Amino acid sequence: MNKTLLAEFTAREGTENEVARLIRDYAQKVREEDGNLAFDVYTKTSSPRAYWIFEVYRDEDAFQAHLKAPYGGPFNTALAPLIEEDASVLTFLDPVT
């Protein structure tokens, strides 16, 4: 079963360009992961500093491999001071059947 989630965060005012650069670089790496099926980055139309990232992994093992990727920690460390939240807010999603 796929592992699907929505990650959300808000860039601090004045950090928009740096956040956009970080997330573009990170997204490129994640999309190359064997078990990644989707990593779609959006900003909210009415609030362009608000990011929503829709992520889909092949299964729980692929998601765990993603969490262990060597670039994840440095990305989160670089992102943390640039966003309003303490960390990305994760919402795990289940399909409606």
N, C-alpha and C positions, 0 to 999 in steps of 0.2 A: 504494500500500500504506500502511495506517495506521502511524503512529509511536506506539508504546505503551511506557510506562515506569512504574516504581514509584520514587517518591522517598521516602526515609526519613530521619527525624531524631528526636532525643529532646530535649524541652524540659528545661532545667535546673530543678532543684527551686526552687520559688518563682516561676517565670516562666510557669506554666501559663496563667493568665488572659490575659497579654499575648500569648503565642504563639497562643492560640485566637482572640483578636481579630484579630491580623495575618493569620492563615491564612484566616479567614472573609472579610475584606475582599479579600484577594488572590484567593481562589477565585471570588468574585463577578465580578471583572474578567476572569479567565482564561476563565470560562465564557461570556463575551460575545464572545470572539475568534471570528472567522469560521471558522477552521480547527479549533477545539477541539470534540471530540466527547464528551469526558468529563474531569472533574476532580473526583474523588471523594476526600474527605478522611476518614480513619479514625484512631482511636486504638486501640491494642491493649488488649483487655479486661483482661488480666492486668497491664498496665503503661500506665496512661492518659497518661503523659508521652511515650510512644512514638507517633509519627505515621507513618502510611503514606498516601501520596497516589498514587492510580491515575490516570494521565493518558493520554489518547488524542487524537492529532491526525490530521487527515485524511491528511496525508502529510508528507514531510520538509520541504517548503516551508512548510507551516503550522507545523511545529515550529520552524523557523528564525525565522519571523515572531514566534512566541511568545517566543523568546529575545531578540529585539530590542525587545519591547514596553517602553515607557518606565517602566512601574511595576515591572518585574522587578528591576532593580538596586536601587532603594530598598527593596523588600521584602527582598531577600537581605541588604542591609546592616543593616536593622533586626533581622532574624532571627538573624544570625550570633552576636551576644553572648548570645543567649537559649537557644542549643542546646548540647548536649554535643559534637557533632561540629564539625569545622572548617567544614563546609557540608553541605547535603543530600546523602545518598548516593543516586546514581541507578543504577538497574538497568534496562537496556533489554530489552524482551521481544519475542519472536517467537511467532506463533501456531503451534500444532501442527496440521498438516493431515493 
